[in-house]
Amino acid sequence: MAVISERAAVRRLHDRLGFGPRPGDLDAGLSATMARLLAAGPDAGAEATPLPDVGSPPPRPAKADKTAKQQAAQQLQGQVTQAALWWLDRIAAADRPVVERLTWFWHGHFATSEQKVRSPRLMLAQNQTLRTLGMGSFTQLAHAMIVDPAMLLWLDGNSNKAGKPNENLAREFMELFALGVGNYTETDVREAARALTGWTATRENPVAHLAARRHDSTPKTVLGQTANFDAGSFVDLVLSRPSSAPFVVGRLWFRLVSATPPTADTLARLVAAYGPGRDIRSLLTALVKEDAFHDSATSLVKQPVEWLGGLLRALRVRPSALDAKSGAQLLTGLRGMGQVPFEPPSVGGWAAGGAWLTTSAGLARLHLAQLVAQHADLGAVAKAQDKPAAIGELLGVDGWSDRTRDCLSGVANDPRQLAAIAACAPEYVVSG
């Protein structure tokens, strides 16, 4: 195994536990960077970017009223745009971005889409739950998500009632959120669905409600245990299974460290760090101490939002400072790359790896990089003698290959085009 340099390790920490370094971030040592990123405490940049009040979703007009339907659709889309741009702005503003990175990770893990929920207010409420609990105990997070209003609407919780259980949430909680495929049976799904009956949500109310008359209060047998399970005791039962901790650890490893699964010894160490309290911060600390985290052969393709978040931070561009047209273009660019906040394609979340390296996504990436570069202060790059090196320093790139440097040298006299091309180079698109 070849170990990366300390500076490259610091950059990787910012890539994997944040969204990439800001100018000056790579000057700190590895230990100091780990301590700063993983410590609890206030974040002035994030606190100055509070949750927006997008308002209630518009009421659904009568089907025959086409004008009212169009107006409602426009109002809802405006709320969706406001929410997505706000999150990008907070990513750009955060001084300790690990909280936003973990919020982003959990958004993909407990994937919930506005396209079905149709309530940006509920999506933002879920987003805040992920943010508030996402660095603490997975137990608390799982308890919150099983009765989260957006999640209930997304996975048909309103249709889950005594005598006619809907299995969607029970199935996905075990398969995708807490246990993994092969660690439960179809009988477990049917019985677990009964435990989750009675929870209801509306698009207007950020708190779900348990309707006692709709809840099945008779005994259920789930995962070999028989009791009068409800939502809370079901979660506790699932998380107590031996397969749960390795599953959650493996999901974080896959997104933050490597697509190659951890060895048995590594997994055992990480599960021990996760511990009976299911402590995510402790797990992250253990993850970045593993040899694989510092292996030069370990690389991850940045997801589009991760890539854009890093570019905004590196070039000091805030979405909140852009005009409405440019803000809309940011989201259009992300859509062209296949990833928009609050719109995962399915309950399974987004793809990983080479799925983001298609030709069409590459073109959208270039246009988006050009848009961000247009709003950046690149004066220092323009004055530099070695402009490819200067833009590499600004982006936090360890170094350019000969091929990339030749490409960058061809546009070196145009700092904005140089920045855009550099942001699309493999050395930046891939977190090596």
Phi, psi and chi 1 to 4 in degrees:
 res  aa     phi    psi   chi1   chi2   chi3   chi4
   1 MET       -  129.1 -178.3 -173.5   74.7      -
   2 ALA   -94.6  127.3      -      -      -      -
   3 VAL   -93.7  135.2  178.5      -      -      -
   4 ILE   -72.1  160.9   55.8  178.6      -      -
   5 SER   -67.1  164.8   68.1      -      -      -
   6 GLU   -62.3  -41.1 -179.2  171.2    9.8      -
   7 ARG   -63.5  -40.8 -175.6  177.1  175.7   83.6
   8 ALA   -66.0  -35.1      -      -      -      -
   9 ALA   -67.0  -38.2      -      -      -      -
  10 VAL   -63.6  -44.0  171.2      -      -      -
  11 ARG   -62.3  -40.7 -171.1  -94.7  -47.7  147.5
  12 ARG   -64.7  -37.9 -177.4  175.1  -77.5 -172.6
  13 LEU   -57.4  -45.4  -84.9  172.6      -      -
  14 HIS   -66.9  -36.0  -77.4  -75.8      -      -
  15 ASP   -65.3  -47.5  -82.1   -5.0      -      -
  16 ARG   -86.2  -34.7  -51.9  -67.3  177.2   80.8
  17 LEU  -100.1    1.3  -62.2 -172.7      -      -
  18 GLY  -144.4 -140.1      -      -      -      -
  19 PHE  -128.2   24.7  -67.8   86.3      -      -
  20 GLY   105.9  159.0      -      -      -      -
  21 PRO   -77.8  150.4   29.4  -35.2      -      -
  22 ARG   -88.2  162.4  -75.4  173.4  168.3  174.0
  23 PRO   -53.7  130.0  -29.1   36.8      -      -
  24 GLY    95.0  -17.8      -      -      -      -
  25 ASP   -65.1  -28.1  -81.3  -14.5      -      -
  26 LEU   -82.2   -1.5  -59.9 -173.5      -      -
  27 ASP   -80.4  -19.3  -64.0  -24.3      -      -
  28 ALA   -80.5  155.0      -      -      -      -
  29 GLY   -77.1  172.5      -      -      -      -
  30 LEU   -64.8  -47.4 -177.8   61.2      -      -
  31 SER   -63.2  -43.7  -64.1      -      -      -
  32 ALA   -65.0  -37.9      -      -      -      -
  33 THR   -67.7  -43.4  -59.3      -      -      -
  34 MET   -59.5  -45.2  -76.8 -179.6   59.4      -
  35 ALA   -62.7  -42.4      -      -      -      -
  36 ARG   -68.9  -43.5 -176.2  174.9   72.6   82.2
  37 LEU   -69.1  -35.5  -71.2  176.9      -      -
  38 LEU   -97.1   -6.5  -69.9  168.7      -      -
  39 ALA   -74.3  148.8      -      -      -      -
  40 ALA   -83.3  156.9      -      -      -      -
  41 GLY   147.9  176.7      -      -      -      -
  42 PRO   -70.8  157.7   26.6  -35.1      -      -
  43 ASP  -133.0  103.0 -176.3  -32.4      -      -
  44 ALA   -61.5  -40.4      -      -      -      -
  45 GLY   -63.6  -44.3      -      -      -      -
  46 ALA   -69.0  -40.4      -      -      -      -
  47 GLU   -65.9  -25.2  -70.4  172.0    0.7      -
  48 ALA   -81.3    1.2      -      -      -      -
  49 THR  -126.2   65.9  -42.9      -      -      -
  50 PRO   -71.7  163.6   28.7  -35.9      -      -
  51 LEU   -53.9  134.5  -81.0  169.7      -      -
  52 PRO   -80.5  154.2   31.3  -35.4      -      -
  53 ASP   -95.3   98.3 -178.6    3.8      -      -
  54 VAL   -83.5   -8.4  -63.1      -      -      -
  55 GLY    84.8  171.3      -      -      -      -
  56 SER   -73.5  149.9  -62.7      -      -      -
  57 PRO   -64.0  146.6   22.2  -32.3      -      -
  58 PRO   -64.3  144.2   23.5  -33.5      -      -
  59 PRO   -62.8  150.8   22.6  -32.4      -      -
  60 ARG   -78.9  119.9  -68.6 -179.0  173.8  177.1
  61 PRO   -76.3  168.8   27.6  -33.0      -      -
  62 ALA   -61.7  144.0      -      -      -      -
  63 LYS   -58.3  -31.8  -68.5 -176.9  178.6 -179.8
  64 ALA   -78.4  -15.3      -      -      -      -
  65 ASP   -90.2   87.8 -167.9  -21.8      -      -
  66 LYS   -65.5  -37.1  -65.6 -176.8  178.8  179.6
  67 THR   -65.3  -45.3  -60.2      -      -      -
  68 ALA   -65.0  -37.4      -      -      -      -
  69 LYS   -63.5  -41.4  -73.1  179.5   64.1  176.9
  70 GLN   -66.2  -41.8 -176.1  178.2   28.9      -
  71 GLN   -65.2  -40.9  -68.8  174.1  -17.6      -
  72 ALA   -64.6  -40.3      -      -      -      -
  73 ALA   -63.4  -41.1      -      -      -      -
  74 GLN   -66.1  -40.2  -69.4  174.2  -16.1      -
  75 GLN   -64.5  -44.3 -178.3 -178.5  -15.6      -
  76 LEU   -63.9  -42.1 -174.9   63.4      -      -
  77 GLN   -63.9  -35.9 -174.5   55.0   50.8      -
  78 GLY   -62.1  -39.7      -      -      -      -
  79 GLN   -67.0  -40.4  -66.1  175.2  -10.6      -
  80 VAL   -61.8  -46.2  171.3      -      -      -
  81 THR   -61.8  -44.4  -62.9      -      -      -
  82 GLN   -59.4  -43.7 -177.1 -177.0   -0.8      -
  83 ALA   -65.0  -46.1      -      -      -      -
  84 ALA   -65.7  -43.0      -      -      -      -
  85 LEU   -66.9  -35.8  -72.8  175.8      -      -
  86 TRP   -59.5  -45.4  166.0   79.2      -      -
  87 TRP   -65.5  -41.6 -163.1    3.5      -      -
  88 LEU   -60.4  -38.1  -67.8  174.7      -      -
  89 ASP   -66.1  -40.2 -162.6   56.9      -      -
  90 ARG   -66.8  -38.7 -170.9  174.5  175.3  112.7
  91 ILE   -58.7  -43.3  -73.3  170.6      -      -
  92 ALA   -68.3  -30.9      -      -      -      -
  93 ALA   -87.8  -24.6      -      -      -      -
  94 ALA   -60.7  133.2      -      -      -      -
  95 ASP   -85.7  -26.5  -64.7  -39.2      -      -
  96 ARG  -125.0   83.2  -61.7  173.8   56.6 -124.3
  97 PRO   -73.9   -3.0   28.1  -36.7      -      -
  98 VAL   -60.5  -33.0   63.6      -      -      -
  99 VAL   -64.7  -43.7  173.4      -      -      -
 100 GLU   -68.1  -36.2  -66.7  -50.5  -50.6      -
 101 ARG   -65.3  -40.5 -179.6   56.8 -175.6  -92.3
 102 LEU   -71.2  -33.8  -97.6  -70.0      -      -
 103 THR   -61.5  -41.8  -55.9      -      -      -
 104 TRP   -64.3  -42.5  175.5 -110.0      -      -
 105 PHE   -59.8  -47.6  167.0   79.5      -      -
 106 TRP   -67.4  -30.2  -67.7  124.5      -      -
 107 HIS   -61.3  -37.1  178.4   39.7      -      -
 108 GLY   -77.1  -30.1      -      -      -      -
 109 HIS   -74.3  -53.4 -177.2   83.7      -      -
 110 PHE   -93.9   53.7  -67.3  103.4      -      -
 111 ALA   -57.4  122.3      -      -      -      -
 112 THR  -135.2  132.9  -53.4      -      -      -
 113 SER  -113.3  132.3  176.8      -      -      -
 114 GLU   -58.6  -26.5  158.8   57.2   27.2      -
 115 GLN   -63.3  -20.9  -68.6  176.0  -51.1      -
 116 LYS  -108.4  -37.7 -179.4  176.3  178.2 -179.3
 117 VAL   -64.6  -41.3  175.7      -      -      -
 118 ARG    58.6   38.8  -51.2  -54.6  -71.9  164.7
 119 SER  -151.6   92.9  175.0      -      -      -
 120 PRO   -55.1  -32.2  -28.2   37.2      -      -
 121 ARG   -60.8  -44.5  171.0  178.2  -77.0 -178.8
 122 LEU   -67.5  -37.9  -69.3 -167.5      -      -
 123 MET   -64.2  -38.9  -64.9  -59.9  -62.3      -
 124 LEU   -69.6  -36.2  -74.7  170.1      -      -
 125 ALA   -64.2  -41.9      -      -      -      -
 126 GLN   -64.1  -42.0 -176.2 -169.7   85.9      -
 127 ASN   -56.5  -42.2 -178.5  -96.6      -      -
 128 GLN   -69.3  -34.8 -174.1   60.3   22.1      -
 129 THR   -61.9  -45.5  -62.5      -      -      -
 130 LEU   -60.7  -38.5  -60.7  176.6      -      -
 131 ARG   -70.0  -44.7  179.0  174.9  -64.0  104.7
 132 THR   -69.0  -38.2  -58.1      -      -      -
 133 LEU  -104.7  -10.5  -58.2  178.5      -      -
 134 GLY   -69.8  -15.6      -      -      -      -
 135 MET  -105.4    4.2  -69.6  -75.9  -72.1      -
 136 GLY  -105.9 -125.2      -      -      -      -
 137 SER   -89.7  127.8  165.4      -      -      -
 138 PHE   -63.6  -27.1 -176.6   75.5      -      -
 139 THR   -60.1  -49.6  -56.0      -      -      -
 140 GLN   -63.7  -40.3  -67.8 -177.4  -22.4      -
 141 LEU   -63.3  -45.2  179.6   59.5      -      -
 142 ALA   -64.2  -40.1      -      -      -      -
 143 HIS   -61.6  -39.4  -86.8  -84.3      -      -
 144 ALA   -69.6  -39.5      -      -      -      -
 145 MET   -74.1  -27.7  -66.0  -52.6  -64.6      -
 146 ILE   -68.5  -20.4 -158.1   72.6      -      -
 147 VAL  -122.9   21.0  -65.5      -      -      -
 148 ASP   -69.8  130.6  175.0   78.9      -      -
 149 PRO   -57.7  -44.3  -27.2   36.0      -      -
 150 ALA   -62.6  -40.5      -      -      -      -
 151 MET   -64.2  -41.2  179.6   67.2   73.3      -
 152 LEU   -62.7  -41.6  -70.4  170.6      -      -
 153 LEU   -68.3  -39.4  -68.2  177.0      -      -
 154 TRP   -63.7  -41.8  171.8 -124.9      -      -
 155 LEU  -110.8   29.7  -68.6  179.5      -      -
 156 ASP    63.6   36.5  -55.1  -49.4      -      -
 157 GLY   -61.6  -32.2      -      -      -      -
 158 ASN   -65.4  -19.4  -77.5  -12.8      -      -
 159 SER   -92.8    0.9  -59.4      -      -      -
 160 ASN   -97.3  101.2 -169.4   15.9      -      -
 161 LYS  -139.1  159.0   56.5 -174.2  178.2 -179.5
 162 ALA   -54.8  133.3      -      -      -      -
 163 GLY    89.0  -18.4      -      -      -      -
 164 LYS  -148.5   65.7 -167.3  177.3  179.6 -178.9
 165 PRO   -69.4  143.4   24.3  -33.1      -      -
 166 ASN  -103.0  127.9 -177.4  -69.0      -      -
 167 GLU   -89.6   -5.0  -60.7  176.1   -2.3      -
 168 ASN   -57.6  -53.5  -72.8   -3.5      -      -
 169 LEU   -66.2  -42.2  179.7   53.6      -      -
 170 ALA   -59.9  -44.0      -      -      -      -
 171 ARG   -64.5  -50.6 -179.0 -175.2  -56.4  -80.3
 172 GLU   -69.3  -32.2  -54.9  -54.9   -2.7      -
 173 PHE   -61.2  -44.4 -173.7   85.4      -      -
 174 MET   -74.3  -45.2  -71.9 -170.6  -75.6      -
 175 GLU   -73.4  -46.3  179.1  175.8  -32.9      -
 176 LEU  -107.0  -23.5  -63.8  175.4      -      -
 177 PHE  -102.0  -30.5  -56.9  160.7      -      -
 178 ALA  -139.3  -23.7      -      -      -      -
 179 LEU  -124.3  -44.4  -73.1 -178.7      -      -
 180 GLY    98.2  161.0      -      -      -      -
 181 VAL   -61.6  140.1  176.2      -      -      -
 182 GLY    89.5   -0.4      -      -      -      -
 183 ASN  -109.7   18.5  -67.6  -55.1      -      -
 184 TYR  -158.1  167.2   62.2   89.8      -      -
 185 THR  -116.3  170.8   67.4      -      -      -
 186 GLU   -64.7  -31.9  -72.3  -58.3  -54.0      -
 187 THR   -64.4  -40.9  -61.9      -      -      -
 188 ASP   -58.9  -40.6  -67.9  -33.5      -      -
 189 VAL   -63.0  -47.0  172.1      -      -      -
 190 ARG   -62.9  -43.3  -71.5 -168.6  -66.6  -88.8
 191 GLU   -70.4  -39.0  -66.5  -72.6  -79.7      -
 192 ALA   -65.5  -36.4      -      -      -      -
 193 ALA   -59.0  -37.1      -      -      -      -
 194 ARG   -64.6  -35.9  -66.9  171.9   53.4 -141.5
 195 ALA   -65.6  -26.7      -      -      -      -
 196 LEU   -97.0    4.7  -59.0 -179.2      -      -
 197 THR   -64.9  151.8   51.1      -      -      -
 198 GLY    98.6  -16.7      -      -      -      -
 199 TRP   -79.9  129.4  -76.3   95.5      -      -
 200 THR  -128.8  155.4   61.2      -      -      -
 201 ALA  -146.3  153.6      -      -      -      -
 202 THR  -124.8  160.5   67.1      -      -      -
 203 ARG   -69.6  -16.1  -72.0  172.8  169.6   79.2
 204 GLU   -96.2  -21.8  -64.3   74.6   27.3      -
 205 ASN  -107.6  121.5 -168.1  -18.0      -      -
 206 PRO   -77.1    5.9   27.6  -34.1      -      -
 207 VAL  -125.5  130.6  178.9      -      -      -
 208 ALA   -79.5  164.1      -      -      -      -
 209 HIS  -132.0  137.0  170.7   69.2      -      -
 210 LEU   -95.6  113.3  177.8   60.6      -      -
 211 ALA   -90.1  106.3      -      -      -      -
 212 ALA   -56.1  -37.5      -      -      -      -
 213 ARG   -68.9  -17.7   62.1 -178.4  177.9   80.4
 214 ARG   -97.6   -5.1  -67.4  166.0   58.3   98.8
 215 HIS   -92.5  135.7  176.0   64.4      -      -
 216 ASP   -83.2  108.2 -174.6  -24.5      -      -
 217 SER  -100.7   19.8   57.6      -      -      -
 218 THR   -95.5  163.3   59.8      -      -      -
 219 PRO   -61.6  146.4  -25.5   36.5      -      -
 220 LYS  -130.4  150.4  -56.3   98.9 -179.6  168.2
 221 THR  -111.2  110.5  -59.8      -      -      -
 222 VAL  -126.2  127.8 -175.4      -      -      -
 223 LEU    52.5   38.4  -60.8  170.3      -      -
 224 GLY    83.4    1.1      -      -      -      -
 225 GLN  -114.1  137.9  -59.1  -67.9  -41.8      -
 226 THR  -113.8  125.7  -59.6      -      -      -
 227 ALA  -168.0  173.4      -      -      -      -
 228 ASN   -85.3   69.9 -177.1   16.5      -      -
 229 PHE   -66.2  141.2  -70.1  110.1      -      -
 230 ASP  -122.2 -169.2   58.2   11.6      -      -
 231 ALA   -59.3  -46.8      -      -      -      -
 232 GLY   -65.9  -47.4      -      -      -      -
 233 SER   -70.5  -28.4   54.3      -      -      -
 234 PHE   -63.4  -46.5  163.8   68.8      -      -
 235 VAL   -59.5  -47.0  168.6      -      -      -
 236 ASP   -60.2  -40.9  -71.2  -24.7      -      -
 237 LEU   -62.0  -48.3  173.2   65.3      -      -
 238 VAL   -62.1  -45.5  170.4      -      -      -
 239 LEU   -69.1  -19.8  -61.8 -167.5      -      -
 240 SER   -79.7  -11.1   71.5      -      -      -
 241 ARG   -68.2  142.7  -57.9  -68.6  -71.6 -177.8
 242 PRO   -58.5  -26.6  -22.9   32.9      -      -
 243 SER   -80.3  -13.5   54.9      -      -      -
 244 SER   -69.1  -51.5  179.2      -      -      -
 245 ALA   -59.4  -48.6      -      -      -      -
 246 PRO   -60.2  -33.5  -24.5   34.5      -      -
 247 PHE   -65.4  -50.2  173.9   75.7      -      -
 248 VAL   -63.7  -43.3  175.3      -      -      -
 249 VAL   -58.6  -43.9  167.9      -      -      -
 250 GLY   -63.5  -35.9      -      -      -      -
 251 ARG   -66.1  -42.5  -70.7  -66.7  -65.5  -96.2
 252 LEU   -67.0  -40.4  -81.1  153.1      -      -
 253 TRP   -59.1  -45.6  175.1  -83.6      -      -
 254 PHE   -62.5  -36.9  179.2   72.9      -      -
 255 ARG   -88.8  -25.0  -68.3  -66.3 -174.9  176.2
 256 LEU  -113.3  -17.6  -58.1 -178.3      -      -
 257 VAL  -121.3  -62.3 -178.6      -      -      -
 258 SER  -162.0  149.5  174.0      -      -      -
 259 ALA   -76.0  -14.9      -      -      -      -
 260 THR   -84.0  123.8  -58.6      -      -      -
 261 PRO   -58.7  152.6  -22.7   33.5      -      -
 262 PRO   -67.9  153.4   25.3  -34.0      -      -
 263 THR   -67.2  166.8   64.9      -      -      -
 264 ALA   -60.1  -41.8      -      -      -      -
 265 ASP   -65.1  -42.6  -72.2  -13.4      -      -
 266 THR   -63.1  -45.1  -61.8      -      -      -
 267 LEU   -60.8  -40.3 -176.7   59.5      -      -
 268 ALA   -62.7  -41.2      -      -      -      -
 269 ARG   -64.6  -41.8  -73.0 -168.2  -64.4  -89.0
 270 LEU   -69.4  -39.4  -63.9  175.6      -      -
 271 VAL   -63.4  -38.1  167.4      -      -      -
 272 ALA   -64.5  -38.8      -      -      -      -
 273 ALA   -67.5  -38.6      -      -      -      -
 274 TYR   -60.0  -45.9 -178.0   64.1      -      -
 275 GLY    67.9  178.9      -      -      -      -
 276 PRO   -65.0  -23.3   21.1  -32.2      -      -
 277 GLY   -82.9   -5.4      -      -      -      -
 278 ARG    52.9   54.8  -55.3  180.0 -178.1   92.4
 279 ASP   -86.5  111.1 -171.0  -38.4      -      -
 280 ILE   -71.1  -41.0  -61.4  -58.0      -      -
 281 ARG   -61.7  -42.0 -167.7 -177.0  -57.3  -86.7
 282 SER   -62.9  -39.6  175.5      -      -      -
 283 LEU   -64.3  -43.3  172.8   56.4      -      -
 284 LEU   -61.5  -41.4  -68.3  177.3      -      -
 285 THR   -60.0  -41.9  -58.5      -      -      -
 286 ALA   -68.9  -38.1      -      -      -      -
 287 LEU   -56.9  -47.3  -82.5  173.9      -      -
 288 VAL   -77.4   -6.7  -59.3      -      -      -
 289 LYS   -92.8  -10.1  -68.4  179.6  178.7  178.4
 290 GLU   -72.4  147.0  -73.7  -66.0  -29.5      -
 291 ASP   -57.4  -38.2  -70.9  -15.3      -      -
 292 ALA   -61.7  -28.9      -      -      -      -
 293 PHE   -66.0  -24.7 -168.3   88.4      -      -
 294 HIS  -108.4   11.3  -56.3  -87.7      -      -
 295 ASP   -81.7  127.0 -173.8   -9.8      -      -
 296 SER   -64.3  -20.4   62.2      -      -      -
 297 ALA   -82.5   -7.9      -      -      -      -
 298 THR   -91.2  122.3  -59.9      -      -      -
 299 SER  -142.7  154.1   62.9      -      -      -
 300 LEU  -135.0  133.5  -66.5  174.5      -      -
 301 VAL   -73.6  130.4  177.7      -      -      -
 302 LYS   -70.2  134.8  -63.0  175.3 -176.1  176.1
 303 GLN   -67.0  155.4  -64.8 -179.3   51.4      -
 304 PRO   -53.2  -43.9  -31.8   38.0      -      -
 305 VAL   -67.0  -37.8  167.7      -      -      -
 306 GLU   -63.2  -44.0  -64.9  166.0    1.2      -
 307 TRP   -62.9  -48.1  169.9   84.8      -      -
 308 LEU   -66.2  -41.9  175.9   59.2      -      -
 309 GLY   -58.1  -42.2      -      -      -      -
 310 GLY   -65.5  -39.6      -      -      -      -
 311 LEU   -66.9  -41.8 -172.6   60.1      -      -
 312 LEU   -60.3  -41.6  -67.8  170.1      -      -
 313 ARG   -69.3  -44.1  -67.9  173.6   63.8   80.6
 314 ALA   -64.7  -39.9      -      -      -      -
 315 LEU   -95.5    5.6  -61.8 -173.7      -      -
 316 ARG    56.1   47.4  -60.4  -74.8 -167.3  176.1
 317 VAL  -110.7  127.5  175.0      -      -      -
 318 ARG  -107.8  124.5  -69.8  -75.9  -61.0  -84.9
 319 PRO   -54.3  -32.4  -30.7   37.9      -      -
 320 SER   -66.7  -17.9   58.9      -      -      -
 321 ALA   -90.9   -4.5      -      -      -      -
 322 LEU   -87.8  155.9  -56.2  179.8      -      -
 323 ASP   -75.4  169.2   57.4   36.6      -      -
 324 ALA   -58.8  -39.1      -      -      -      -
 325 LYS   -64.4  -46.2  179.8  180.0  178.5 -178.8
 326 SER   -67.1  -37.3  -64.4      -      -      -
 327 GLY   -61.2  -44.2      -      -      -      -
 328 ALA   -62.5  -35.7      -      -      -      -
 329 GLN   -67.1  -32.0  -72.2  173.9  -25.5      -
 330 LEU   -58.5  -47.3  -82.2 -177.1      -      -
 331 LEU   -71.3  -33.6  -62.0 -177.3      -      -
 332 THR   -62.9  -40.8  -62.5      -      -      -
 333 GLY   -63.1  -44.4      -      -      -      -
 334 LEU   -62.3  -40.0  -77.5  177.0      -      -
 335 ARG   -62.2  -38.8 -165.1  172.4  -58.5  -78.4
 336 GLY   -64.4  -26.4      -      -      -      -
 337 MET   -88.3  -10.1  -65.6  173.5   68.7      -
 338 GLY    97.4   16.2      -      -      -      -
 339 GLN  -150.7  118.9 -173.3  173.4   58.0      -
 340 VAL  -128.6  133.9  178.7      -      -      -
 341 PRO   -54.1  141.0  -25.7   35.1      -      -
 342 PHE    74.0    8.9  -57.4  116.3      -      -
 343 GLU  -134.3   54.5  -63.5 -177.1   18.8      -
 344 PRO   -62.1  150.0   22.8  -33.1      -      -
 345 PRO   -72.6  -19.9   26.8  -35.4      -      -
 346 SER  -163.2  176.1   72.2      -      -      -
 347 VAL   -66.7  -14.9   70.5      -      -      -
 348 GLY   -80.8   -3.8      -      -      -      -
 349 GLY    80.4 -158.7      -      -      -      -
 350 TRP   -96.9  162.2  -76.3  -74.7      -      -
 351 ALA   -70.1  175.0      -      -      -      -
 352 ALA  -137.4  165.9      -      -      -      -
 353 GLY    69.7 -138.6      -      -      -      -
 354 GLY   -65.2   -9.7      -      -      -      -
 355 ALA   -60.5  -21.9      -      -      -      -
 356 TRP   -90.7    2.3  -58.8  115.7      -      -
 357 LEU  -107.8   31.6  -58.4  179.5      -      -
 358 THR   -76.0  163.9   64.1      -      -      -
 359 THR   -63.5  -43.3  -59.1      -      -      -
 360 SER   -65.8  -38.7   60.1      -      -      -
 361 ALA   -66.6  -34.7      -      -      -      -
 362 GLY   -64.3  -39.4      -      -      -      -
 363 LEU   -67.6  -42.8 -175.7   59.0      -      -
 364 ALA   -63.5  -37.2      -      -      -      -
 365 ARG   -61.9  -43.9 -172.0 -168.5  -51.8  -84.8
 366 LEU   -62.4  -46.3  175.9   59.6      -      -
 367 HIS   -62.1  -38.0  -69.9  161.4      -      -
 368 LEU   -69.6  -40.2 -167.9   47.2      -      -
 369 ALA   -63.5  -38.6      -      -      -      -
 370 GLN   -63.8  -39.1  -70.3  169.9  -27.9      -
 371 LEU   -63.0  -46.6  172.8   65.4      -      -
 372 VAL   -64.6  -42.1  174.8      -      -      -
 373 ALA   -62.6  -32.1      -      -      -      -
 374 GLN   -61.7  -25.3  -73.6  172.7   10.2      -
 375 HIS  -105.4    7.6  -65.9   86.9      -      -
 376 ALA   -95.6  153.2      -      -      -      -
 377 ASP   -90.4  104.9 -178.8   -2.9      -      -
 378 LEU  -111.2   25.5  -61.7  171.6      -      -
 379 GLY   -58.8  -41.1      -      -      -      -
 380 ALA   -65.0  -36.1      -      -      -      -
 381 VAL   -68.0  -41.7  174.6      -      -      -
 382 ALA   -62.0  -33.0      -      -      -      -
 383 LYS   -86.3  -14.1  -64.4  174.9 -176.8  177.1
 384 ALA   -69.9  146.5      -      -      -      -
 385 GLN   -73.3  -42.9 -175.7  173.2   -2.3      -
 386 ASP  -104.5   90.2 -173.6  -16.9      -      -
 387 LYS   -68.9  -39.6  -67.8  177.8  175.6   58.9
 388 PRO   -58.9  -39.3  -29.1   38.4      -      -
 389 ALA   -66.7  -37.7      -      -      -      -
 390 ALA   -66.1  -42.2      -      -      -      -
 391 ILE   -71.5  -32.0 -167.2   60.5      -      -
 392 GLY   -63.4  -40.4      -      -      -      -
 393 GLU   -64.0  -41.3  178.8   71.9   18.5      -
 394 LEU   -65.5  -38.4 -164.6   59.9      -      -
 395 LEU   -83.7  -10.4  -64.8  178.7      -      -
 396 GLY    77.7   26.6      -      -      -      -
 397 VAL   -81.2  137.1  172.0      -      -      -
 398 ASP   -63.6  -36.1  -60.3  -24.1      -      -
 399 GLY   173.2  157.1      -      -      -      -
 400 TRP   -98.3  144.1  -58.5  117.6      -      -
 401 SER   -69.9  163.6   67.5      -      -      -
 402 ASP   -59.4  -40.6  -69.3  -17.9      -      -
 403 ARG   -64.0  -45.4 -178.5  177.1 -179.9 -179.8
 404 THR   -66.1  -41.6  -62.2      -      -      -
 405 ARG   -62.1  -39.7  173.7  171.7  -84.2  -82.1
 406 ASP   -61.4  -41.8  -73.1  -15.2      -      -
 407 CYS   -64.1  -44.1 -179.1      -      -      -
 408 LEU   -67.7  -35.3  -64.0  177.8      -      -
 409 SER   -63.1  -28.9  -64.3      -      -      -
 410 GLY   -70.7  -18.3      -      -      -      -
 411 VAL  -121.7   17.5  -65.6      -      -      -
 412 ALA   -63.0  -25.7      -      -      -      -
 413 ASN   -80.7   -3.6  -69.4  -31.0      -      -
 414 ASP  -119.9   91.8 -176.2  -16.6      -      -
 415 PRO   -55.5  -34.9  -25.5   34.8      -      -
 416 ARG   -73.1  -41.1  -59.4 -159.9 -174.6  -76.1
 417 GLN   -68.1  -36.3 -171.6   70.1   -7.9      -
 418 LEU   -60.1  -46.4  172.6   65.6      -      -
 419 ALA   -63.1  -41.4      -      -      -      -
 420 ALA   -65.2  -45.4      -      -      -      -
 421 ILE   -65.5  -41.0  -63.3  -63.7      -      -
 422 ALA   -62.4  -38.3      -      -      -      -
 423 ALA   -67.7  -19.1      -      -      -      -
 424 CYS   -99.4   -0.7  -62.3      -      -      -
 425 ALA   -72.7  150.7      -      -      -      -
 426 PRO   -54.7  -34.5  -22.9   32.1      -      -
 427 GLU   -64.5  -21.3  -67.8   87.8  -18.1      -
 428 TYR  -103.0  -36.1 -172.1   71.4      -      -
 429 VAL   -68.4  -31.0  172.3      -      -      -
 430 VAL  -105.6  128.9  177.5      -      -      -
 431 SER   -85.5   98.6  172.0      -      -      -
 432 GLY   -89.5      -      -      -      -      -
